[in-house]
Structures are given as structure tokens and as C-alpha cells.
């Protein structure tokens, strides 16, 4: 059984030859949790079952690799090293994504006293991670990390936006899954199309926009972000409706000869309350 694959829809778009390691995500192998910061939304929408992942044989292989990772770490790391060495000999410059469907910190895993990053200093390693603390500790210079954002309210206790901005200010990209189309900016940073290539190591402080695919299309957890332009459109429509009400209701009352001050004030209060209600609903549905 080989550990790496090159037949990945996303990494095959990379210009550089890319190896990707797919394990059985989260607790799927029944032996431990290889996605320590996984959320309800990302577990349900995980790309593990996308593409070739829909085949039973592929799922079985991912579980076997995960079992090897837990049961014989030395053999697991030795085989990773042998396959990286082989691919480098054959292709020259290569990239390696160790966490195709997992979120393991490989920086502390050593074989004969060396990590994979130390063994292969001329290889570009890269990963996506949901573990914020990995950006706050030393990262090997040939290892590039991208923070995976989620809008779920319980993800980092609702502070994912602040954390993402910290990551961006440190010079790393943040990956965000959007419902339909990509906005131009998010969290105040430009959005690049992350579906065109998986070469995240070319990105600095940008939002890597990904469109929801497969199971993620049906996500309601907050993991997938509503396209902000839709939110603005909803808000604009609500505000326009409220403005009409504000202008129209007092106008009707004022044009009525018998309107009293109380009636006029009452109609204005109704219009203002309507405006406030529309804005509150827009804010809630726009999140
Ligand atoms: S952390 Fe990543 S690999 Fe793990 S379950 Fe979530 S989306 Fe899948």
C-alpha cells in the first residue's frame, strides 16, 4: 500500500508535481482523532468523500493508512520519507501536502532525530489547518500553512474572525468556503480564487476563497459563508422598503385633514419601528 497519491482533483491543477496524503479524517478510523480542531460543519462537509473518495476501496486504504500512523509510527514515517525521496528523484522539484484529509502537526514527528521538513529541505510542504496555535509556534521554512476558517458560532468561541485576522497579519492565508460566488474582499482582505490551483505556498495575507462543493452545498452550520454581496442586497432591499414606509405613512396621515398630532406621531413611530425590525432581521439572516 502506497501512502501518497497524486490523483487528487485539486492538487493535479498545481504546476509543480504534488504528493498528497489522505488519511481517514477525524475519528473515522475508530482509533483516535486526527483532526483536533474539527467542527460539526467541517466533519459533515469534509472532502473525504469527494472525488475518488466515494469509492469503498479508497476509503478502506485511508483507514489502513490511519491505522499504520497510530500503530507503527516509525514504519509510517519511513515510508513517507521513501515515497518523497522517490518522487523527488523522478520529478525534481516537488510539493507535498501531508494533510489531505487530516490535521496532524508533523513538525514534532521525527525519524532518526529528523522531521520530514529537515530531511527534505528542498521540498515544499504545505497544509491547511484549523489549529490556530500552529501559527504561533516555529514553522519550518519549507512548510507553508493556511488557516481554515469557519463561521460556526462555537468555532474558537465565536472569535474565528479575530483569529483569522491575526493569522493574516502574520503573513499567512486564510481559506474560506463561500456558498455561491466569491466576494472581492472578506475580513478586509482581498479574496483569491482557491479553486484554480492548490498552490497555497504562493499565497501571503489573502483570503483563499473556495466555493462550496458536494455535501458542503447543504451546510447550515455556519461552516459555509453566505456570499456577502447577497447580504448587502438583502439589507439594501430592506432599507429601501423601510424608507418607503417612513415617507409614505406620514404622508398619508398628513394629507388627511382631520389628522391629530397623536395620529401623526403614531404613524411615524410605526414607520421607525418597522425600519428597526427590518434592519434586525437583515442582520440576523445575513450572518
Ligand atoms: S479538519 Fe479538515 S480533514 Fe478534518 S474533518 Fe474537518 S474538513 Fe475534514
Boltz pocket constraint, residues with backbone or C-beta under 6 A from the ligand:
constraints:
  - pocket:
      binder: B
      contacts: [[A, 25], [A, 26], [A, 34], [A, 35], [A, 37], [A, 38], [A, 39], [A, 42], [A, 43], [A, 45], [A, 46], [A, 47], [A, 48], [A, 100], [A, 101], [A, 102], [A, 103], [A, 130]]
      max_distance: 6.0
